[in-house]
């Protein structure tokens, strides 16, 4: 009886190992060709400026506690969004028909990218204010296709705050510069 319990326990551990192992791995993103993490997969471990035209990601699963910036055009152009968590349906979440480039937005355990932890800010005990949020040293361009709608700005403010380790966004606004819409005045909070 004891040997059966040990064998059953070993089998359960073996079945659950891949999911747990992915979370402990180096930062990665697993792209799926269908929604709900189905279909063909492509695992990304470094910046990918061009996703082949034959590949059309429909969902993404994050690994290793990472955040990734996905863009609708090659070479990190067009509408880009930082994803702090997995997405079962990229089209619904991003509002674009495809993802053509992807790069890591994680930096130093939850920072906002190589440009620093999100740009210039005023940091308090449980919140941080970003007048002009940045990812990888560049302003966060959002919602051009949606005309800067309030729902889009709220969603992108949440994504930005979560990508740099905060629980939620308490405020977010849009600023138009040179015909492009950028996040502005984002207040990230440690509390939900």
Secondary structure as UniProt FT lines:
FT   HELIX           2..24
FT   STRAND          28..34
FT   TURN            35..37
FT   STRAND          38..44
FT   TURN            53..54
FT   STRAND          59..63
FT   TURN            64..65
FT   STRAND          68..73
FT   HELIX           74..76
FT   STRAND          77..83
FT   HELIX           90..94
FT   STRAND          101..104
FT   TURN            108..110
FT   TURN            114..115
FT   STRAND          122..123
FT   STRAND          127..130
FT   TURN            131..132
FT   STRAND          134..135
FT   TURN            136..137
FT   STRAND          138..139
FT   TURN            144..148
FT   HELIX           150..163
FT   TURN            164..165
FT   STRAND          168..177
FT   TURN            178..179
FT   STRAND          180..189
//
